[in-house]
Amino acid sequence: MTHLLFVMALSSDPSGDLCDKMKALELFLQDQEDHKEYCPDLEWQQPAIETYREKLESQLPKECKKEE
């Protein structure tokens, strides 16, 4: 349900670039999932969605990157 609220909030903002906002949301949610899966014991405070919008990259610490 929270995911839907994020999408609704992003789509109702006529200013700004919708593609960047959607990418930021995708990264935000992926970081949540990756943290739970790959490093749940690592203490990490997820930054606000605004940080993702500015940087458009994962905000997980290097110690918590999935192995490829």
Number of C-alpha atoms within 10 A of each C-alpha: 5 7 10 9 10 13 13 11 10 18 13 9 11 8 8 9 11 14 10 15 21 17 14 22 21 15 20 24 13 14 20 14 13 15 20 13 12 14 17 13 10 12 9 13 8 13 11 9 16 13 15 20 18 11 11 19 15 17 19 20 13 8 9 19 15 11 5 3
